[in-house]
């Protein structure tokens, strides 16, 4: 339990920024929200007015400024010089304005004097590390509560901003200090500002739950208040009046991870502020998880496991179509900070159960340990029964053709059927021309009545990517000939082009796709003519996403684009085939695929292209799965 909290021992930094030096950044509401939050602190909460440092940069102001502006100098002076010298037990930090995430997912809060060339800001996570360290004298400020009514969009999407590095140097971690951070939105989301009301939707909702509570009750019940705010937003999202999802994290450590699960109070209670909640992981569970996950990266089915954890506890997965972190412990911490409809089951338990079930064939020893962790933790916490995870979807048979060129523009050819494993079914005794290969393929398909393939995968040299294999005519019924791509999923592959240094980014990107799921908002990148240069390949391989390139380029630029795709390790690409009846500008690839702007299910692309071909939209698909390569050997030996 938090000791009796004297309002005289509470201090706060309250910041609201509406007016920035950057053109187009005006934001009505944050200054008013900051004043409203300060009013709660100094009225019902009982905090002395002299203890609340208010920095405001409003859009308009009548007469002399009522408060100092929220410049970088004023923010850092208050937070790192003046407040640490006060004799306090609890510090509140409230910030309303713009917000961006850096590559480490730290929240960067631009100050009022930020410019494009020098984006002065407060790094919230760095500031919290500073306050959680021995930089704060003695036993002062053992609790810090930070509230951010800001967006959490990625800074790299605002390409012109120059944040640079601005991190105060933290001392050693002080284990008896705890922090509660409440965000208006999840990573990647924007926070809704109600311009007509000059109020942030998040602050408006939060104050409804804080009003009427003195500071000790508010702090004691923070987890319950945060849960109530999130429940309100769940209702608002359901009725279409909100899009964001508030998130809270307790006691972030140096790695940006929650140190105490969702424990804010010194005791662990099943009720917070009168609200019942599901059990959460105890310290023994966290310690065992650390050992269980040691040396393990996100497995290919991590996002599926994350979504199923919500399904198993009777609720809907969060919006956003992405995992909340890049490490398994990050995902578990996120789950442990949430609650499903089943109050007897922490979401982390079905998540680990799913991972164990999918890992059993490839790593039975680890799967046994993961199952044992679930069983032991469930028994110790008194948690409910977990239903069996779903079986993975069956993989349909696929016919693989490998074409290896000789010096006469003919091809040594071999075919395999894949269904759980590769089976060699045909090999040429001599090199063949493409017409002969097409005829042999037609005969092979005609004789495959049992285990008939639904997908044809052509393993090709780079120079054959411009051959429209999906348009090949094959015997269908009687003497009738039909296009291959109208009846089979046809994909093109270049695994031999990805050997050497280009192999590592290819494997890394495919692993990311399998772990993060096919609807991740960063999975797909559209490339146009102006993007094509010698630097396109390096830019594509710089990070795990993108894993799909939509080549919105003109015909002369197609092969250069595909060359960059192979250089960058991107496993999937779509481009237009020339159409004889095309008049005017070609329609966008998304239109041809009948998908809306934004994320779509990448794993359905082969079937989507077949549907597009039936609708007379000639597209080609490169689909290079490094886990589905038949034996590599020369066909000319």
KAFENJO-V32971 format. One record per residue. N is the residue number from 1. RES is the residue in three letters. SS is DSSP state (2 for helix, 1 for strand, 0 for the rest). OMEGA is omega in whole degrees, -180 to 180 (999 if undefined). Layout:
n=N res=RES ss=SS omega=OMEGA
n=N res=RES ss=SS omega=OMEGA
This chain:
n=1 res=UNK ss=0 omega=175
n=2 res=UNK ss=0 omega=180
n=3 res=UNK ss=0 omega=178
n=4 res=UNK ss=0 omega=-173
n=5 res=UNK ss=0 omega=179
n=6 res=UNK ss=0 omega=178
n=7 res=UNK ss=2 omega=178
n=8 res=UNK ss=2 omega=180
n=9 res=UNK ss=2 omega=-179
n=10 res=UNK ss=1 omega=178
n=11 res=UNK ss=1 omega=-176
n=12 res=UNK ss=1 omega=166
n=13 res=UNK ss=1 omega=-177
n=14 res=UNK ss=1 omega=-174
n=15 res=UNK ss=1 omega=174
n=16 res=UNK ss=1 omega=-175
n=17 res=UNK ss=1 omega=175
n=18 res=UNK ss=0 omega=-174
n=19 res=UNK ss=0 omega=178
n=20 res=UNK ss=0 omega=176
n=21 res=UNK ss=0 omega=-180
n=22 res=UNK ss=0 omega=-177
n=23 res=UNK ss=0 omega=178
n=24 res=UNK ss=0 omega=-178
n=25 res=UNK ss=0 omega=-179
n=26 res=UNK ss=0 omega=-172
n=27 res=UNK ss=0 omega=-178
n=28 res=UNK ss=0 omega=175
n=29 res=UNK ss=0 omega=-174
n=30 res=UNK ss=2 omega=-179
n=31 res=UNK ss=2 omega=178
n=32 res=UNK ss=2 omega=179
n=33 res=UNK ss=2 omega=-180
n=34 res=UNK ss=2 omega=178
n=35 res=UNK ss=2 omega=179
n=36 res=UNK ss=2 omega=179
n=37 res=UNK ss=2 omega=178
n=38 res=UNK ss=2 omega=178
n=39 res=UNK ss=2 omega=178
n=40 res=UNK ss=2 omega=-180
n=41 res=UNK ss=2 omega=-173
n=42 res=UNK ss=2 omega=178
n=43 res=UNK ss=0 omega=-176
n=44 res=UNK ss=0 omega=-177
n=45 res=UNK ss=0 omega=174
n=46 res=UNK ss=0 omega=-180
n=47 res=UNK ss=0 omega=179
n=48 res=UNK ss=0 omega=-179
n=49 res=UNK ss=2 omega=-178
n=50 res=UNK ss=2 omega=-179
n=51 res=UNK ss=2 omega=-175
n=52 res=UNK ss=1 omega=178
n=53 res=UNK ss=1 omega=-178
n=54 res=UNK ss=1 omega=176
n=55 res=UNK ss=1 omega=-176
n=56 res=UNK ss=1 omega=171
n=57 res=UNK ss=1 omega=-177
n=58 res=UNK ss=0 omega=178
n=59 res=UNK ss=0 omega=179
n=60 res=UNK ss=0 omega=-179
n=61 res=UNK ss=0 omega=179
n=62 res=UNK ss=0 omega=179
n=63 res=UNK ss=0 omega=-178
n=64 res=UNK ss=0 omega=180
n=65 res=UNK ss=0 omega=179
n=66 res=UNK ss=0 omega=-177
n=67 res=UNK ss=0 omega=176
n=68 res=UNK ss=1 omega=180
n=69 res=UNK ss=0 omega=-177
n=70 res=UNK ss=0 omega=177
n=71 res=UNK ss=0 omega=179
n=72 res=UNK ss=2 omega=-179
n=73 res=UNK ss=2 omega=-179
n=74 res=UNK ss=2 omega=180
n=75 res=UNK ss=2 omega=-176
n=76 res=UNK ss=2 omega=177
n=77 res=UNK ss=2 omega=-179
n=78 res=UNK ss=2 omega=-171
n=79 res=UNK ss=2 omega=-173
n=80 res=UNK ss=2 omega=179
n=81 res=UNK ss=2 omega=-173
n=82 res=UNK ss=2 omega=-175
n=83 res=UNK ss=2 omega=180
n=84 res=UNK ss=2 omega=-179
n=85 res=UNK ss=2 omega=-180
n=86 res=UNK ss=0 omega=180
n=87 res=UNK ss=0 omega=-175
n=88 res=UNK ss=0 omega=175
n=89 res=UNK ss=0 omega=-175
n=90 res=UNK ss=1 omega=175
n=91 res=UNK ss=1 omega=170
n=92 res=UNK ss=1 omega=170
n=93 res=UNK ss=1 omega=177
n=94 res=UNK ss=1 omega=-179
n=95 res=UNK ss=1 omega=175
n=96 res=UNK ss=1 omega=-178
n=97 res=UNK ss=0 omega=178
n=98 res=UNK ss=0 omega=179
n=99 res=UNK ss=0 omega=-180
n=100 res=UNK ss=1 omega=176
n=101 res=UNK ss=1 omega=173
n=102 res=UNK ss=0 omega=-175
n=103 res=UNK ss=0 omega=176
n=104 res=UNK ss=0 omega=-180
n=105 res=UNK ss=0 omega=171
n=106 res=UNK ss=0 omega=-177
n=107 res=UNK ss=1 omega=179
n=108 res=UNK ss=1 omega=-175
n=109 res=UNK ss=1 omega=-180
n=110 res=UNK ss=1 omega=177
n=111 res=UNK ss=0 omega=-175
n=112 res=UNK ss=0 omega=-179
n=113 res=UNK ss=0 omega=177
n=114 res=UNK ss=0 omega=174
n=115 res=UNK ss=0 omega=178
n=116 res=UNK ss=0 omega=-177
n=117 res=UNK ss=0 omega=-179
n=118 res=UNK ss=0 omega=-173
n=119 res=UNK ss=0 omega=180
n=120 res=UNK ss=0 omega=-172
n=121 res=UNK ss=1 omega=169
n=122 res=UNK ss=1 omega=173
n=123 res=UNK ss=1 omega=-172
n=124 res=UNK ss=2 omega=-178
n=125 res=UNK ss=2 omega=177
n=126 res=UNK ss=2 omega=178
n=127 res=UNK ss=2 omega=180
n=128 res=UNK ss=2 omega=176
n=129 res=UNK ss=2 omega=179
n=130 res=UNK ss=2 omega=-178
n=131 res=UNK ss=2 omega=179
n=132 res=UNK ss=0 omega=-175
n=133 res=UNK ss=1 omega=179
n=134 res=UNK ss=0 omega=174
n=135 res=UNK ss=0 omega=179
n=136 res=UNK ss=0 omega=-172
n=137 res=UNK ss=0 omega=171
n=138 res=UNK ss=0 omega=-179
n=139 res=UNK ss=0 omega=180
n=140 res=UNK ss=0 omega=171
n=141 res=UNK ss=0 omega=176
n=142 res=UNK ss=0 omega=178
n=143 res=UNK ss=1 omega=174
n=144 res=UNK ss=1 omega=175
n=145 res=UNK ss=1 omega=178
n=146 res=UNK ss=1 omega=180
n=147 res=UNK ss=1 omega=-179
n=148 res=UNK ss=1 omega=174
n=149 res=UNK ss=1 omega=-176
n=150 res=UNK ss=0 omega=169
n=151 res=UNK ss=0 omega=174
n=152 res=UNK ss=0 omega=180
n=153 res=UNK ss=1 omega=-174
n=154 res=UNK ss=1 omega=-178
n=155 res=UNK ss=2 omega=-178
n=156 res=UNK ss=2 omega=177
n=157 res=UNK ss=2 omega=173
n=158 res=UNK ss=0 omega=-164
n=159 res=UNK ss=0 omega=-174
n=160 res=UNK ss=0 omega=-176
n=161 res=UNK ss=0 omega=-180
n=162 res=UNK ss=0 omega=-179
n=163 res=UNK ss=0 omega=-176
n=164 res=UNK ss=0 omega=-180
n=165 res=UNK ss=0 omega=-178
n=166 res=UNK ss=0 omega=-176
n=167 res=UNK ss=0 omega=175
n=168 res=UNK ss=0 omega=-175
n=169 res=UNK ss=0 omega=-179
n=170 res=UNK ss=0 omega=174
n=171 res=UNK ss=0 omega=179
n=172 res=UNK ss=0 omega=179
n=173 res=UNK ss=1 omega=177
n=174 res=UNK ss=0 omega=-170
n=175 res=UNK ss=0 omega=-178
n=176 res=UNK ss=0 omega=178
n=177 res=UNK ss=0 omega=180
n=178 res=UNK ss=1 omega=-176
n=179 res=UNK ss=1 omega=179
n=180 res=UNK ss=1 omega=-177
n=181 res=UNK ss=1 omega=-179
n=182 res=UNK ss=1 omega=-178
n=183 res=UNK ss=1 omega=178
n=184 res=UNK ss=0 omega=-175
n=185 res=UNK ss=0 omega=173
n=186 res=UNK ss=0 omega=177
n=187 res=UNK ss=0 omega=-180
n=188 res=UNK ss=0 omega=-176
n=189 res=UNK ss=0 omega=170
n=190 res=UNK ss=0 omega=177
n=191 res=UNK ss=0 omega=-175
n=192 res=UNK ss=0 omega=175
n=193 res=UNK ss=1 omega=-180
n=194 res=UNK ss=1 omega=-173
n=195 res=UNK ss=0 omega=-178
n=196 res=UNK ss=0 omega=179
n=197 res=UNK ss=0 omega=-174
n=198 res=UNK ss=0 omega=-178
n=199 res=UNK ss=1 omega=173
n=200 res=UNK ss=1 omega=-178
n=201 res=UNK ss=2 omega=-179
n=202 res=UNK ss=2 omega=180
n=203 res=UNK ss=2 omega=179
n=204 res=UNK ss=2 omega=-178
n=205 res=UNK ss=2 omega=-179
n=206 res=UNK ss=2 omega=-178
n=207 res=UNK ss=2 omega=176
n=208 res=UNK ss=2 omega=180
n=209 res=UNK ss=2 omega=178
n=210 res=UNK ss=2 omega=-176
n=211 res=UNK ss=0 omega=-179
n=212 res=UNK ss=0 omega=-179
n=213 res=UNK ss=0 omega=170
n=214 res=UNK ss=0 omega=-170
n=215 res=UNK ss=2 omega=-178
n=216 res=UNK ss=2 omega=178
n=217 res=UNK ss=2 omega=180
n=218 res=UNK ss=2 omega=-179
n=219 res=UNK ss=2 omega=179
n=220 res=UNK ss=2 omega=-175
n=221 res=UNK ss=0 omega=-175
n=222 res=UNK ss=2 omega=-179
n=223 res=UNK ss=2 omega=178
n=224 res=UNK ss=2 omega=177
n=225 res=UNK ss=2 omega=179
n=226 res=UNK ss=2 omega=178
n=227 res=UNK ss=2 omega=179
n=228 res=UNK ss=2 omega=177
n=229 res=UNK ss=2 omega=180
n=230 res=UNK ss=2 omega=177
n=231 res=UNK ss=2 omega=177
n=232 res=UNK ss=2 omega=-179
n=233 res=UNK ss=2 omega=177
n=234 res=UNK ss=2 omega=177
n=235 res=UNK ss=2 omega=-179
n=236 res=UNK ss=2 omega=177
n=237 res=UNK ss=2 omega=-180
n=238 res=UNK ss=2 omega=-180
n=239 res=UNK ss=0 omega=172
n=240 res=UNK ss=0 omega=-179
n=241 res=UNK ss=0 omega=177
n=242 res=UNK ss=0 omega=177
n=243 res=UNK ss=0 omega=-174
n=244 res=UNK ss=0 omega=176
n=245 res=UNK ss=0 omega=178
n=246 res=UNK ss=0 omega=-177
n=247 res=UNK ss=1 omega=174
n=248 res=UNK ss=1 omega=180
n=249 res=UNK ss=1 omega=-177
n=250 res=UNK ss=1 omega=174
n=251 res=UNK ss=0 omega=176
n=252 res=UNK ss=1 omega=176
n=253 res=UNK ss=0 omega=-176
n=254 res=UNK ss=0 omega=-179
n=255 res=UNK ss=0 omega=-179
n=256 res=UNK ss=0 omega=-176
n=257 res=UNK ss=0 omega=180
n=258 res=UNK ss=1 omega=-177
n=259 res=UNK ss=0 omega=-172
n=260 res=UNK ss=0 omega=-178
n=261 res=UNK ss=0 omega=176
n=262 res=UNK ss=0 omega=-180
n=263 res=UNK ss=0 omega=177
n=264 res=UNK ss=0 omega=178
n=265 res=UNK ss=0 omega=179
n=266 res=UNK ss=0 omega=176
n=267 res=UNK ss=0 omega=179
n=268 res=UNK ss=0 omega=-176
n=269 res=UNK ss=0 omega=-180
n=270 res=UNK ss=0 omega=178
n=271 res=UNK ss=1 omega=178
n=272 res=UNK ss=1 omega=179
n=273 res=UNK ss=0 omega=177
n=274 res=UNK ss=0 omega=-178
n=275 res=UNK ss=1 omega=177
n=276 res=UNK ss=1 omega=-179
n=277 res=UNK ss=0 omega=179
n=278 res=UNK ss=0 omega=175
n=279 res=UNK ss=0 omega=177
n=280 res=UNK ss=0 omega=-175
n=281 res=UNK ss=0 omega=177
n=282 res=UNK ss=0 omega=-175
n=283 res=UNK ss=2 omega=178
n=284 res=UNK ss=2 omega=179
n=285 res=UNK ss=2 omega=180
n=286 res=UNK ss=2 omega=-180
n=287 res=UNK ss=2 omega=179
n=288 res=UNK ss=2 omega=178
n=289 res=UNK ss=2 omega=178
n=290 res=UNK ss=2 omega=178
n=291 res=UNK ss=2 omega=-179
n=292 res=UNK ss=2 omega=-176
n=293 res=UNK ss=2 omega=-175
n=294 res=UNK ss=0 omega=179
n=295 res=UNK ss=0 omega=-178
n=296 res=UNK ss=0 omega=174
n=297 res=UNK ss=0 omega=178
n=298 res=UNK ss=0 omega=179
n=299 res=UNK ss=0 omega=-173
n=300 res=UNK ss=0 omega=-173
n=301 res=UNK ss=0 omega=-174
n=302 res=UNK ss=2 omega=-178
n=303 res=UNK ss=2 omega=176
n=304 res=UNK ss=2 omega=179
n=305 res=UNK ss=2 omega=180
n=306 res=UNK ss=2 omega=180
n=307 res=UNK ss=2 omega=-177
n=308 res=UNK ss=2 omega=177
n=309 res=UNK ss=2 omega=178
n=310 res=UNK ss=2 omega=179
n=311 res=UNK ss=2 omega=-178
n=312 res=UNK ss=2 omega=179
n=313 res=UNK ss=0 omega=170
n=314 res=UNK ss=0 omega=179
n=315 res=UNK ss=0 omega=-177
n=316 res=UNK ss=0 omega=178
n=317 res=UNK ss=0 omega=180
n=318 res=UNK ss=0 omega=175
n=319 res=UNK ss=0 omega=177
n=320 res=UNK ss=0 omega=174
n=321 res=UNK ss=0 omega=178
n=322 res=UNK ss=0 omega=176
n=323 res=UNK ss=0 omega=-177
n=324 res=UNK ss=0 omega=180
n=325 res=UNK ss=0 omega=-177
n=326 res=UNK ss=0 omega=178
n=327 res=UNK ss=0 omega=-179
n=328 res=UNK ss=2 omega=179
n=329 res=UNK ss=2 omega=177
n=330 res=UNK ss=2 omega=-179
n=331 res=UNK ss=2 omega=-180
n=332 res=UNK ss=2 omega=179
n=333 res=UNK ss=2 omega=177
n=334 res=UNK ss=2 omega=-180
n=335 res=UNK ss=2 omega=-177
n=336 res=UNK ss=2 omega=176
n=337 res=UNK ss=0 omega=-180
n=338 res=UNK ss=0 omega=180
n=339 res=UNK ss=0 omega=175
n=340 res=UNK ss=0 omega=178
n=341 res=UNK ss=0 omega=176
n=342 res=UNK ss=0 omega=-176
n=343 res=UNK ss=0 omega=-180
n=344 res=UNK ss=0 omega=-172
n=345 res=UNK ss=0 omega=173
n=346 res=UNK ss=0 omega=-177
n=347 res=UNK ss=2 omega=-179
n=348 res=UNK ss=2 omega=-175
n=349 res=UNK ss=2 omega=176
n=350 res=UNK ss=2 omega=177
n=351 res=UNK ss=2 omega=-179
n=352 res=UNK ss=2 omega=178
n=353 res=UNK ss=2 omega=178
n=354 res=UNK ss=2 omega=180
n=355 res=UNK ss=2 omega=-179
n=356 res=UNK ss=2 omega=-179
n=357 res=UNK ss=2 omega=-178
n=358 res=UNK ss=2 omega=-178
n=359 res=UNK ss=2 omega=-170
n=360 res=UNK ss=0 omega=-178
n=361 res=UNK ss=0 omega=-176
n=362 res=UNK ss=0 omega=-177
n=363 res=UNK ss=0 omega=-175
n=364 res=UNK ss=2 omega=-179
n=365 res=UNK ss=2 omega=178
n=366 res=UNK ss=2 omega=-180
n=367 res=UNK ss=2 omega=178
n=368 res=UNK ss=2 omega=179
n=369 res=UNK ss=2 omega=180
n=370 res=UNK ss=2 omega=177
n=371 res=UNK ss=2 omega=179
n=372 res=UNK ss=2 omega=177
n=373 res=UNK ss=2 omega=179
n=374 res=UNK ss=2 omega=-177
n=375 res=UNK ss=2 omega=-179
n=376 res=UNK ss=2 omega=-179
n=377 res=UNK ss=2 omega=179
n=378 res=UNK ss=2 omega=-180
n=379 res=UNK ss=2 omega=-177
n=380 res=UNK ss=2 omega=-179
n=381 res=UNK ss=2 omega=-176
n=382 res=UNK ss=0 omega=-177
n=383 res=UNK ss=0 omega=-176
n=384 res=UNK ss=0 omega=-179
n=385 res=UNK ss=0 omega=179
n=386 res=UNK ss=0 omega=178
n=387 res=UNK ss=0 omega=-178
n=388 res=UNK ss=0 omega=177
n=389 res=UNK ss=0 omega=180
n=390 res=UNK ss=0 omega=175
n=391 res=UNK ss=0 omega=177
n=392 res=UNK ss=0 omega=180
n=393 res=UNK ss=0 omega=180
n=394 res=UNK ss=0 omega=179
n=395 res=UNK ss=0 omega=-178
n=396 res=UNK ss=0 omega=178
n=397 res=UNK ss=0 omega=179
n=398 res=UNK ss=1 omega=176
n=399 res=UNK ss=1 omega=-179
n=400 res=UNK ss=1 omega=175
n=401 res=UNK ss=1 omega=175
n=402 res=UNK ss=1 omega=180
n=403 res=UNK ss=1 omega=179
n=404 res=UNK ss=1 omega=-174
n=405 res=UNK ss=1 omega=168
n=406 res=UNK ss=0 omega=-176
n=407 res=UNK ss=0 omega=-177
n=408 res=UNK ss=0 omega=180
n=409 res=UNK ss=0 omega=171
n=410 res=UNK ss=0 omega=-167
n=411 res=UNK ss=1 omega=168
n=412 res=UNK ss=1 omega=-169
n=413 res=UNK ss=1 omega=175
n=414 res=UNK ss=1 omega=-179
n=415 res=UNK ss=1 omega=176
n=416 res=UNK ss=1 omega=169
n=417 res=UNK ss=1 omega=179
n=418 res=UNK ss=1 omega=169
n=419 res=UNK ss=0 omega=-173
n=420 res=UNK ss=0 omega=174
n=421 res=UNK ss=0 omega=-179
n=422 res=UNK ss=1 omega=175
n=423 res=UNK ss=1 omega=179
n=424 res=UNK ss=1 omega=-176
n=425 res=UNK ss=1 omega=-180
n=426 res=UNK ss=1 omega=177
n=427 res=UNK ss=1 omega=-179
n=428 res=UNK ss=0 omega=176
n=429 res=UNK ss=0 omega=179
n=430 res=UNK ss=0 omega=178
n=431 res=UNK ss=0 omega=-172
n=432 res=UNK ss=1 omega=171
n=433 res=UNK ss=0 omega=-175
n=434 res=UNK ss=2 omega=179
n=435 res=UNK ss=2 omega=180
n=436 res=UNK ss=2 omega=179
n=437 res=UNK ss=2 omega=178
n=438 res=UNK ss=2 omega=-179
n=439 res=UNK ss=2 omega=180
n=440 res=UNK ss=2 omega=176
n=441 res=UNK ss=2 omega=179
n=442 res=UNK ss=2 omega=180
n=443 res=UNK ss=2 omega=180
n=444 res=UNK ss=2 omega=180
n=445 res=UNK ss=2 omega=-180
n=446 res=UNK ss=2 omega=-177
n=447 res=UNK ss=2 omega=-177
n=448 res=UNK ss=0 omega=-179
n=449 res=UNK ss=0 omega=175
n=450 res=UNK ss=0 omega=-176
n=451 res=UNK ss=0 omega=-180
n=452 res=UNK ss=0 omega=-179
n=453 res=UNK ss=0 omega=174
n=454 res=UNK ss=0 omega=-178
n=455 res=UNK ss=1 omega=175
n=456 res=UNK ss=1 omega=-178
n=457 res=UNK ss=1 omega=180
n=458 res=UNK ss=1 omega=176
n=459 res=UNK ss=1 omega=-165
n=460 res=UNK ss=0 omega=164
n=461 res=UNK ss=0 omega=-177
n=462 res=UNK ss=2 omega=-175
n=463 res=UNK ss=2 omega=-179
n=464 res=UNK ss=2 omega=180
n=465 res=UNK ss=2 omega=179
n=466 res=UNK ss=2 omega=175
n=467 res=UNK ss=0 omega=-176
n=468 res=UNK ss=0 omega=-178
n=469 res=UNK ss=2 omega=-179
n=470 res=UNK ss=2 omega=178
n=471 res=UNK ss=2 omega=178
n=472 res=UNK ss=0 omega=178
n=473 res=UNK ss=1 omega=180
n=474 res=UNK ss=1 omega=176
n=475 res=UNK ss=1 omega=-178
n=476 res=UNK ss=1 omega=-178
n=477 res=UNK ss=1 omega=-175
n=478 res=UNK ss=0 omega=179
n=479 res=UNK ss=0 omega=-176
n=480 res=UNK ss=1 omega=178
n=481 res=UNK ss=1 omega=-178
n=482 res=UNK ss=1 omega=180
n=483 res=UNK ss=1 omega=-179
n=484 res=UNK ss=2 omega=-175
n=485 res=UNK ss=2 omega=176
n=486 res=UNK ss=2 omega=-176
n=487 res=UNK ss=0 omega=178
n=488 res=UNK ss=0 omega=168
n=489 res=UNK ss=1 omega=-177
n=490 res=UNK ss=1 omega=179
n=491 res=UNK ss=1 omega=179
n=492 res=UNK ss=1 omega=-175
n=493 res=UNK ss=1 omega=178
n=494 res=UNK ss=0 omega=-177
n=495 res=UNK ss=2 omega=-180
n=496 res=UNK ss=2 omega=179
n=497 res=UNK ss=2 omega=-173
n=498 res=UNK ss=2 omega=179
n=499 res=UNK ss=0 omega=-177
n=500 res=UNK ss=0 omega=-177
n=501 res=UNK ss=0 omega=-178
n=502 res=UNK ss=2 omega=-176
n=503 res=UNK ss=2 omega=-175
n=504 res=UNK ss=2 omega=179
n=505 res=UNK ss=2 omega=177
n=506 res=UNK ss=2 omega=179
n=507 res=UNK ss=2 omega=-178
n=508 res=UNK ss=2 omega=-180
n=509 res=UNK ss=2 omega=180
n=510 res=UNK ss=2 omega=178
n=511 res=UNK ss=2 omega=178
n=512 res=UNK ss=2 omega=-180
n=513 res=UNK ss=2 omega=-178
n=514 res=UNK ss=2 omega=-179
n=515 res=UNK ss=2 omega=-173
n=516 res=UNK ss=2 omega=-179
n=517 res=UNK ss=0 omega=-171
n=518 res=UNK ss=0 omega=-180
n=519 res=UNK ss=0 omega=-179
n=520 res=UNK ss=0 omega=-175
n=521 res=UNK ss=0 omega=180
n=522 res=UNK ss=0 omega=-173
n=523 res=UNK ss=0 omega=-171
n=524 res=UNK ss=1 omega=174
n=525 res=UNK ss=1 omega=177
n=526 res=UNK ss=1 omega=-178
n=527 res=UNK ss=1 omega=178
n=528 res=UNK ss=1 omega=-176
n=529 res=UNK ss=2 omega=-176
n=530 res=UNK ss=2 omega=179
n=531 res=UNK ss=2 omega=-171
n=532 res=UNK ss=0 omega=178
n=533 res=UNK ss=0 omega=177
n=534 res=UNK ss=0 omega=-176
n=535 res=UNK ss=0 omega=-179
n=536 res=UNK ss=2 omega=179
n=537 res=UNK ss=2 omega=178
n=538 res=UNK ss=2 omega=-180
n=539 res=UNK ss=2 omega=179
n=540 res=UNK ss=2 omega=-177
n=541 res=UNK ss=2 omega=-173
n=542 res=UNK ss=0 omega=179
n=543 res=UNK ss=0 omega=-179
n=544 res=UNK ss=0 omega=171
n=545 res=UNK ss=0 omega=3
n=546 res=UNK ss=0 omega=174
n=547 res=UNK ss=0 omega=178
n=548 res=UNK ss=1 omega=173
n=549 res=UNK ss=1 omega=170
n=550 res=UNK ss=1 omega=-174
n=551 res=UNK ss=1 omega=177
n=552 res=UNK ss=1 omega=-176
n=553 res=UNK ss=0 omega=176
n=554 res=UNK ss=0 omega=-173
n=555 res=UNK ss=2 omega=-179
n=556 res=UNK ss=2 omega=-176
n=557 res=UNK ss=2 omega=-173
n=558 res=UNK ss=2 omega=-175
n=559 res=UNK ss=2 omega=176
n=560 res=UNK ss=2 omega=178
n=561 res=UNK ss=2 omega=180
n=562 res=UNK ss=2 omega=176
n=563 res=UNK ss=2 omega=178
n=564 res=UNK ss=2 omega=177
n=565 res=UNK ss=2 omega=179
n=566 res=UNK ss=2 omega=177
n=567 res=UNK ss=2 omega=-176
n=568 res=UNK ss=0 omega=179
n=569 res=UNK ss=0 omega=-179
n=570 res=UNK ss=0 omega=-174
n=571 res=UNK ss=0 omega=-172
n=572 res=UNK ss=1 omega=177
n=573 res=UNK ss=1 omega=177
n=574 res=UNK ss=1 omega=177
n=575 res=UNK ss=1 omega=-179
n=576 res=UNK ss=1 omega=168
n=577 res=UNK ss=0 omega=175
n=578 res=UNK ss=0 omega=180
n=579 res=UNK ss=0 omega=-176
n=580 res=UNK ss=0 omega=-176
n=581 res=UNK ss=0 omega=-178
n=582 res=UNK ss=0 omega=177
n=583 res=UNK ss=0 omega=179
n=584 res=UNK ss=0 omega=-177
n=585 res=UNK ss=0 omega=179
n=586 res=UNK ss=0 omega=179
n=587 res=UNK ss=0 omega=179
n=588 res=UNK ss=0 omega=-179
n=589 res=UNK ss=2 omega=178
n=590 res=UNK ss=2 omega=178
n=591 res=UNK ss=2 omega=179
n=592 res=UNK ss=2 omega=179
n=593 res=UNK ss=2 omega=-179
n=594 res=UNK ss=0 omega=176
n=595 res=UNK ss=0 omega=-180
n=596 res=UNK ss=0 omega=172
n=597 res=UNK ss=0 omega=-179
n=598 res=UNK ss=0 omega=-177
n=599 res=UNK ss=0 omega=170
n=600 res=UNK ss=0 omega=-175
n=601 res=UNK ss=0 omega=-175
n=602 res=UNK ss=2 omega=-174
n=603 res=UNK ss=2 omega=179
n=604 res=UNK ss=2 omega=-176
n=605 res=UNK ss=2 omega=179
n=606 res=UNK ss=2 omega=179
n=607 res=UNK ss=2 omega=179
n=608 res=UNK ss=2 omega=179
n=609 res=UNK ss=2 omega=177
n=610 res=UNK ss=2 omega=177
n=611 res=UNK ss=2 omega=179
n=612 res=UNK ss=2 omega=179
n=613 res=UNK ss=2 omega=177
n=614 res=UNK ss=2 omega=179
n=615 res=UNK ss=0 omega=176
n=616 res=UNK ss=0 omega=171
n=617 res=UNK ss=0 omega=-174
n=618 res=UNK ss=0 omega=178
n=619 res=UNK ss=1 omega=175
n=620 res=UNK ss=1 omega=-177
n=621 res=UNK ss=1 omega=166
n=622 res=UNK ss=1 omega=-178
n=623 res=UNK ss=1 omega=-172
n=624 res=UNK ss=0 omega=179
n=625 res=UNK ss=0 omega=-178
n=626 res=UNK ss=0 omega=178
n=627 res=UNK ss=0 omega=-178
n=628 res=UNK ss=0 omega=179
n=629 res=UNK ss=0 omega=175
n=630 res=UNK ss=0 omega=-175
n=631 res=UNK ss=0 omega=-180
n=632 res=UNK ss=0 omega=176
n=633 res=UNK ss=0 omega=178
n=634 res=UNK ss=0 omega=180
n=635 res=UNK ss=0 omega=-177
n=636 res=UNK ss=0 omega=-178
n=637 res=UNK ss=0 omega=999
